[in-house]
Amino acid sequence: MITFRTHSSDDTRTLAGVIARLARERDIILLCGNMGSGKTTFAQGFARGLGVAEAVVSPTYTLVREYAARLRLHHVDVYRLDHHQEVIDLGLNEMLDDGGVTLIEWGDVAEPLLPRDYLQVHLELTDDPDVRLVSLSATGSPWAGRDAELRRAVTHWVER
Protein backbone atom coordinates (compact mmCIF):
# COMPACT_ATOMS: atom_id res chain seq x y z
CA MET A 1 0.00 0.00 0.00
CA ILE A 2 1.19 3.51 -0.85
CA THR A 3 -0.22 6.37 1.26
CA PHE A 4 0.26 10.12 0.78
CA ARG A 5 -1.61 13.43 0.59
CA THR A 6 -2.87 15.65 -2.19
CA HIS A 7 -3.20 19.34 -1.40
CA SER A 8 -5.99 20.54 -3.73
CA SER A 9 -8.55 19.30 -6.22
CA ASP A 10 -6.13 20.11 -9.03
CA ASP A 11 -3.42 18.13 -7.24
CA THR A 12 -5.79 15.13 -6.99
CA ARG A 13 -6.62 15.45 -10.71
CA THR A 14 -2.92 15.64 -11.60
CA LEU A 15 -2.16 12.55 -9.52
CA ALA A 16 -4.98 10.64 -11.22
CA GLY A 17 -3.70 11.68 -14.64
CA VAL A 18 -0.26 10.30 -13.80
CA ILE A 19 -1.81 6.99 -12.71
CA ALA A 20 -3.93 6.90 -15.89
CA ARG A 21 -0.76 6.89 -18.00
CA LEU A 22 -0.01 3.47 -16.49
CA ALA A 23 -3.45 2.07 -17.33
CA ARG A 24 -3.79 -0.89 -19.66
CA GLU A 25 -6.66 -2.70 -21.32
CA ARG A 26 -9.05 -4.40 -18.89
CA ASP A 27 -7.75 -2.53 -15.84
CA ILE A 28 -10.15 -1.97 -12.98
CA ILE A 29 -9.79 0.95 -10.58
CA LEU A 30 -11.98 1.08 -7.49
CA LEU A 31 -12.54 4.54 -6.02
CA CYS A 32 -13.46 4.36 -2.36
CA GLY A 33 -14.11 6.97 0.30
CA ASN A 34 -16.84 8.96 1.97
CA MET A 35 -19.12 11.42 0.23
CA GLY A 36 -17.11 14.46 -0.84
CA SER A 37 -13.73 12.77 -0.51
CA GLY A 38 -12.76 13.37 -4.16
CA LYS A 39 -13.79 10.27 -6.10
CA THR A 40 -15.26 12.22 -9.02
CA THR A 41 -12.35 14.67 -8.92
CA PHE A 42 -9.98 11.71 -9.23
CA ALA A 43 -12.10 10.31 -12.09
CA GLN A 44 -11.85 13.65 -13.93
CA GLY A 45 -8.06 13.63 -13.71
CA PHE A 46 -7.87 9.97 -14.66
CA ALA A 47 -10.04 10.58 -17.73
CA ARG A 48 -7.89 13.56 -18.74
CA GLY A 49 -4.78 11.38 -18.34
CA LEU A 50 -6.30 8.85 -20.74
CA GLY A 51 -7.01 11.61 -23.24
CA VAL A 52 -10.74 12.18 -22.68
CA ALA A 53 -11.49 15.62 -24.11
CA GLU A 54 -15.06 16.08 -22.87
CA ALA A 55 -16.17 17.11 -19.39
CA VAL A 56 -16.38 14.22 -16.93
CA VAL A 57 -19.20 14.33 -14.39
CA SER A 58 -20.35 11.89 -11.78
CA PRO A 59 -22.52 9.10 -13.17
CA THR A 60 -24.52 8.94 -9.92
CA TYR A 61 -27.90 9.08 -11.67
CA THR A 62 -26.98 7.57 -15.03
CA LEU A 63 -24.87 4.88 -13.28
CA VAL A 64 -22.48 4.48 -16.24
CA ARG A 65 -20.77 6.93 -18.58
CA GLU A 66 -18.43 5.90 -21.35
CA TYR A 67 -15.69 7.99 -22.89
CA ALA A 68 -13.50 7.44 -25.93
CA ALA A 69 -9.78 7.93 -25.34
CA ARG A 70 -6.46 6.08 -25.63
CA LEU A 71 -8.40 3.29 -23.90
CA ARG A 72 -12.20 3.31 -23.68
CA LEU A 73 -13.17 4.49 -20.20
CA HIS A 74 -16.20 3.10 -18.37
CA HIS A 75 -16.98 5.42 -15.46
CA VAL A 76 -19.39 3.65 -13.11
CA ASP A 77 -21.04 4.81 -9.89
CA VAL A 78 -22.70 2.12 -7.76
CA TYR A 79 -23.62 4.38 -4.82
CA ARG A 80 -27.39 4.17 -5.40
CA LEU A 81 -27.47 0.41 -5.94
CA ASP A 82 -28.83 -1.62 -3.05
CA HIS A 83 -28.23 -5.18 -4.20
CA HIS A 84 -25.42 -7.07 -5.88
CA GLN A 85 -27.82 -8.14 -8.62
CA GLU A 86 -28.26 -4.49 -9.59
CA VAL A 87 -24.50 -4.21 -10.07
CA ILE A 88 -24.53 -7.34 -12.22
CA ASP A 89 -27.47 -5.96 -14.23
CA LEU A 90 -25.36 -2.92 -15.17
CA GLY A 91 -23.39 -5.18 -17.48
CA LEU A 92 -20.23 -4.84 -15.44
CA ASN A 93 -18.80 -8.12 -16.74
CA GLU A 94 -19.26 -6.97 -20.33
CA MET A 95 -17.50 -3.69 -19.54
CA LEU A 96 -14.59 -5.56 -18.02
CA ASP A 97 -14.28 -7.76 -21.09
CA ASP A 98 -14.34 -5.09 -23.80
CA GLY A 99 -10.70 -4.07 -23.47
CA GLY A 100 -11.33 -0.69 -21.87
CA VAL A 101 -10.58 0.61 -18.39
CA THR A 102 -13.32 0.49 -15.77
CA LEU A 103 -13.31 3.11 -13.02
CA ILE A 104 -15.88 2.39 -10.28
CA GLU A 105 -16.91 5.04 -7.75
CA TRP A 106 -17.96 3.47 -4.45
CA GLY A 107 -16.01 0.47 -5.72
CA ASP A 108 -15.93 -1.23 -2.35
CA VAL A 109 -19.67 -1.93 -2.85
CA ALA A 110 -18.97 -3.89 -6.04
CA GLU A 111 -15.72 -5.48 -4.84
CA PRO A 112 -17.21 -8.92 -4.04
CA LEU A 113 -18.46 -9.20 -7.64
CA LEU A 114 -15.20 -8.26 -9.34
CA PRO A 115 -12.16 -10.20 -10.42
CA ARG A 116 -9.37 -10.02 -7.87
CA ASP A 117 -7.19 -7.87 -10.13
CA TYR A 118 -7.68 -4.16 -9.46
CA LEU A 119 -6.18 -0.98 -8.10
CA GLN A 120 -8.03 0.42 -5.11
CA VAL A 121 -7.77 4.17 -4.59
CA HIS A 122 -9.05 5.20 -1.18
CA LEU A 123 -9.60 8.93 -0.69
CA GLU A 124 -10.11 10.31 2.78
CA LEU A 125 -11.12 13.73 4.05
CA THR A 126 -8.77 15.46 6.49
CA ASP A 127 -9.10 18.43 8.85
CA ASP A 128 -7.94 20.67 6.00
CA PRO A 129 -10.79 20.95 3.45
CA ASP A 130 -8.29 20.95 0.54
CA VAL A 131 -6.14 18.02 1.65
CA ARG A 132 -6.97 14.38 0.93
CA LEU A 133 -5.25 11.33 2.32
CA VAL A 134 -4.85 8.93 -0.62
CA SER A 135 -4.02 5.23 -0.35
CA LEU A 136 -3.25 3.05 -3.35
CA SER A 137 -3.49 -0.70 -2.98
CA ALA A 138 -2.84 -3.11 -5.86
CA THR A 139 -4.57 -6.48 -5.78
CA GLY A 140 -3.86 -9.27 -8.24
CA SER A 141 -1.24 -9.50 -10.92
CA PRO A 142 -1.97 -6.67 -13.40
CA TRP A 143 -1.59 -3.79 -10.97
CA ALA A 144 0.66 -5.58 -8.48
CA GLY A 145 3.00 -6.32 -11.40
CA ARG A 146 3.26 -2.55 -11.96
CA ASP A 147 3.91 -1.76 -8.30
CA ALA A 148 7.42 -0.37 -8.86
CA GLU A 149 6.21 1.68 -11.83
CA LEU A 150 3.28 2.97 -9.79
CA ARG A 151 5.55 3.92 -6.87
CA ARG A 152 7.88 5.84 -9.22
CA ALA A 153 4.92 7.64 -10.79
CA VAL A 154 3.61 8.92 -7.44
CA THR A 155 6.98 9.69 -5.82
CA HIS A 156 6.27 13.42 -6.03
CA TRP A 157 3.26 13.03 -3.72
CA VAL A 158 4.82 10.49 -1.36
CA GLU A 159 7.85 12.67 -0.64
CA ARG A 160 5.90 15.81 0.29
TORSEFI-222047 format. One record per residue: x, y, z of N, C-alpha, C in turn; residue in three letters. Coordinates in steps of 0.02 Angstrom, whole numbers, plus 32768, in hexadecimal, padded with zeros to 4 digits. Example, Ala and Ser with C-alpha at 12.3 -4.5 7.8 and 13.67 -1.06 7.14 Angstrom:
BEGIN
82947EE4818682677F1F818682947F5B8186ALA;82827F90816282AC7FCB816582858002818ASER;
//
This chain:
BEGIN
802A7FC58000800080008000802D803E8000MET;801980707FD9803B80B07FD6800B80E47FF1ILE;8020810C80217FF5813E803F80188182803DTHR;7FF281B6802C800D81FA80277FD4822B8027PHE;7FE3826B801D7FB082A0801D7FB182C77FDCARG;7F7582DC7FC77F71830E7F927F59834E7FB5THR;7F6A83887F977F6083C77FBA7F2C83F57F99HIS;7F0A83DD7F667ED584037F467EB183D57F15SER;7E7983EC7EFC7E5583C57EC97E8083BC7E8BSER;7EA283F37E777ECE83EE7E3C7F0683BC7E48ASP;7F2083BA7E857F55838B7E967F3B83437E91ASP;7EFE83377EA87EDE82F57EA27ED582E27E59THR;7EBE83127E307EB583047DE97EF882F47DC7ARG;7F2C831A7DD97F6E830E7DBC7F8782C97DCETHR;7F8082B67E0D7F9482737E247F70823E7DFCLEU;7F2F82457DF47F0782147DCF7F1E820F7D87ALA;7F2F82487D697F4782487D247F8882227D1DGLY;7FB382287D4E7FF382037D4E7FE581B87D52VAL;7FB781A57D7D7FA6815D7D847F8681447D44ILE;7F5D816D7D237F3C81597CE57F6E81477CAFALA;7FA781687CAF7FDA81597C7C7FF481117C82ARG;7FEA80F27CBD800080AE7CC87FC9807B7CB7LEU;7F8D80947CA97F5480687C9E7F5C803F7C5EALA;7F4180027C617F427FD47C297EFC7FB87C1EARG;7EF47F977BE57EB37F797BD67E9D7F4C7C0FGLU;7E5D7F4E7C1D7E3B7F247C4F7E4D7F357C98ARG;7E6E7F6D7CA37E7C7F817CE87E3C7F967D0BASP;7E3C7F8A7D4C7E057F9E7D777E227FC97DAEILE;7E0280037DB97E16802F7DEF7DD9803B7E1AILE;7DDF802B7E5A7DA980367E8A7DB780777EAFLEU;7D8780A57EAE7D8D80E37ED37D6280DD7F11LEU;7D8280E47F4A7D5F80DA7F8A7D6981187FB6CYS;7D3A81257FE07D3F815D800F7CFA8179801CGLY;7CF681A2804F7CB681C080627C9F81F3802FASN;7C60820780357C44823B800B7C70827A8010MET;7C8182967FD77CA982D37FD67CF382C97FDDGLY;7D0A828B7FDC7D52827E7FE67D7C82887FA7SER;7D5C828E7F6D7D82829D7F307D8182667EFCGLY;7D5282397EFF7D4F82017ECF7D43821B7E88LYS;7D1382487E807D0582637E3D7D3E828F7E26THR;7D5C82B47E537D9782DD7E427DCF82B17E28THR;7DDB82797E4A7E0D824A7E337DFA822F7DEEPHE;7DBA821E7DE47DA382047DA47DAF82377D6CALA;7DA482767D7A7DB082AA7D487DF982AC7D32GLN;7E2682A97D637E6D82AA7D537E82826B7D2FGLY;7E6782327D437E7681F27D237E6081F47CDAPHE;7E24820C7CCE7E0A82117C897E37823F7C5FALA;7E4A82787C7B7E7682A67C577EB882847C46ARG;7ED2825D7C767F1182397C6B7F0C82047C34GLY;7ED081EA7C297EC581BA7BF37EBA81DD7BB0LEU;7EAD821F7BB37EA182447B767E5982557B68GLY;7E2D824E7B9A7DE782617B927DE482AD7B8CVAL;7DC582C57B577DC1830D7B4B7D83832D7B69ALA;7D4E83077B707D0F83247B887D0E83287BD5GLU;7CDF83507BEF7CD883587C377CC183167C55ALA;7CDE83057C8E7CCD82C77CB17CA682DB7CF0VAL;7C6A82BF7CF67C4082CC7D307C2E828A7D52VAL;7C18828F7D8F7C0682537DB37BCC822F7D92SER;7BD281ED7D8A7B9A81C77D6E7B6881AF7DA2PRO;7B6081D57DD97B3681BF7E107AF081AC7DF9THR;7AD281D47DCD7A8D81C67DB97A88819E7D78TYR;7ABB81A27D4E7ABB817A7D117ADC81377D1CTHR;7B0181307D527B2580F47D687B6380E57D3FLEU;7B6180EE7CFE7B9C80E07CD47BA381167C9FVAL;7BE0812E7C977BF1815B7C5F7C2D813C7C3CARG;7C2E81427BFB7C6681277BD57C87815F7BAEGLU;7CC9815C7BA97CF0818F7B877D22816E7B59TYR;7D2A818B7B1F7D5D81747AEF7D9E81977AFFALA;7DD481717AFF7E17818C7B0D7E4B81597AF6ALA;7E8881617B0E7EBD81307AFE7EA380EA7B0CARG;7E8180E17B447E5C80A57B557E1580BB7B64LEU;7DE380947B4F7D9E80A57B607D9980A77BACARG;7D7780DA7BC67D6E80E17C0E7D2580D67C1FLEU;7D1880A67C4C7CD6809B7C697CD980B97CAFHIS;7CB280EE7CBA7CAF810F7CFB7C6D80FB7D1BHIS;7C7180D57D517C3780B67D717C2F80D27DB8VAL;7BF280DC7DCC7BE480F07E117BAE80C17E2DASP;7BC0809B7E607B91806A7E7C7B7380817EBFVAL;7B7B80C17ECF7B6380DB7F0F7B1980CD7F1BTYR;7AEF80D77EE97AA780D07EF27A8D80897EECARG;7AB9805A7EE07AA280157ED77AA07FF17F1ALEU;7A697FCF7F277A5E7FAF7F687A717F657F69ASP;7A727F467F307A7D7EFD7F2E7AB27EEB7EFBHIS;7AD67EB57F097B097E9F7EDA7AEC7E907E95HIS;7AAF7E787E927A917E697E517A8B7EA87E27GLN;7A7F7EE17E467A7B7F207E207ABE7F317E01GLU;7AF47F227E247B377F2D7E087B427EFF7DCDVAL;7B2F7EC17DD47B367E917D9D7B0C7EA87D61ILE;7AD07EC07D6E7AA37ED67D397ABE7F127D11ASP;7AED7F367D2D7B0C7F6E7D097B347F567CCDLEU;7B447F177CCC7B6E7EFD7C967BB87F057CA6GLY;7BC87F047CE67C0C7F0E7CFC7C3C7EDB7CDDLEU;7C287E9D7CD97C547E6A7CBB7C637E7A7C72ASN;7C327E927C4D7C3D7EA47C077C6E7EDE7C02GLU;7C677F0F7C2F7C957F487C2F7CDC7F307C3BMET;7CE47F027C6A7D267EEA7C7B7D467EC37C42LEU;7D1D7EA67C187D367E7C7BE17D427EA17BA0ASP;7D2F7EE07B9B7D337F017B5A7D767F217B4BASP;7DA67F1A7B777DE97F347B6A7DF47F7B7B82GLY;7DC27F9A7BA07DCA7FDD7BBB7DE27FDC7C02GLY;7DDF80167C227DEF801F7C687DAD802D7C8CVAL;7DA3800E7CC57D6680187CEC7D7880397D2ETHR;7D5B80747D397D66809C7D757D25809B7D9CLEU;7D2480817DD97CE680787DFE7CE680A27E3EILE;7CBB80D57E3F7CB280FC7E7C7C8980D37EADGLU;7C9B80D77EED7C7E80AD7F217C8E80647F13TRP;7CCA80597EF97CDF80187EE27CDE7FE17F16GLY;7CE57FF57F567CE37FC27F8B7CA07F9F7F8DASP;7C6B7FBF7F747C287FA07F727C297F667F3FVAL;7C4B7F707F077C4C7F3E7ED27C847F0B7EDAALA;7CB27F177F077CEE7EEE7F0E7CE17EA37F10GLU;7CAE7E8B7F357CA37E427F367C917E247EF2PRO;7C7B7E4D7EC37C657E347E827C9B7E397E4CLEU;7CD47E557E5E7D087E637E2D7D3F7E2F7E2ELEU;7D647E2B7DF67DA07E027DF77DD07E1D7E2CPRO;7DFD7DF77E427E2C7E0B7E777E687E317E5CARG;7E627E507E237E987E777E057E817EBE7DFDASP;7E957EEA7E2C7E807F307E277EAF7F5C7E50TYR;7EA97F9D7E437ECB7FCF7E6B7E967FF27E94LEU;7E9D7FF17ED57E6F80157F007E8D80587F13GLN;7E67808C7F087E7B80D07F1A7E4B80E67F51VAL;7E6680EE7F8D7E3C81047FC57E4C814D7FD3HIS;7E1881777FD17E2081BE7FDD7DFE81CF801FLEU;7E2081F580487E068204808B7E0B824E809AGLU;7DD4826980B57DD482AF80CB7E0482B88105LEU;7E1F82F4810B7E49830581457E2D83448166THR;7E4F835C81997E39839981BB7E3E83D6818DASP;7E6B83D4815D7E73840A812C7E4483FA80F1ASP;7E16842780E17DE5841780AC7E03840C8067PRO;7E418421805C7E628418801B7E8C83D88017ASP;7E9E83BD80507ECD838580527EA783438055VAL;7EBF8313802D7EA482CF802E7EDB829E803EARG;7ECC826E80687EFA823680747EE88202803FLEU;7F1981ED80187F0D81BE7FE17F36817F7FEEVAL;7F1581467FE87F3781067FEE7F2B80DE7FAFSER;7F6180C37F937F5E80987F587F6F80527F6DLEU;7F4680237F5A7F527FDD7F6B7F447FB17F2ESER;7F787F907F167F727F657EDB7F627F1E7EF1ALA;7F307F017ED17F1B7EBC7EDF7F1E7E957E9ETHR;7F3B7E5A7EA07F3F7E317E647F7B7E437E39GLY;7F857E1D7E057FC27E257DDE7FC77E637DB1SER;7F927E797D8F7F9D7EB27D627FB97EF07D85PRO;7F987F077DBA7FB07F437DDB7FEB7F337E0ATRP;7FE97EFB7E2C80217EE97E5880617EE17E2FALA;805C7ECA7DF180967EC47DC680B37F077DB1GLY;808C7F3C7DBA80A37F807DAA80B27FA87DE9ARG;80BA7F867E2180C47FA87E6180FF7FD87E5FASP;81387FC27E4781737FED7E458166802A7E18ALA;8147801E7DDF813780547DB1810580857DD0GLU;80D5806B7DF480A480947E1780C680BE7E4DLEU;80F1809F7E74811580C47EA8814080FC7E8BARG;816180EF7E53818A81247E33815D815D7E1BARG;8123814B7E0080F6817E7DE580DC81AE7E1AALA;80D281947E5780B481BE7E8C80E881D77EBEVAL;812881CF7EAF815D81E47EDD8155822D7EF2THR;814382587EC48139829F7ED2810A82AA7F0EHIS;80D482837F1180A3828B7F4680BA826A7F86TRP;80DB82317F8180F1820D7FBC812682337FE2VAL;815182587FBF8189827A7FE0817682BD7FFDGLU;813A82D57FF481278316800E811483128057ARG;
//
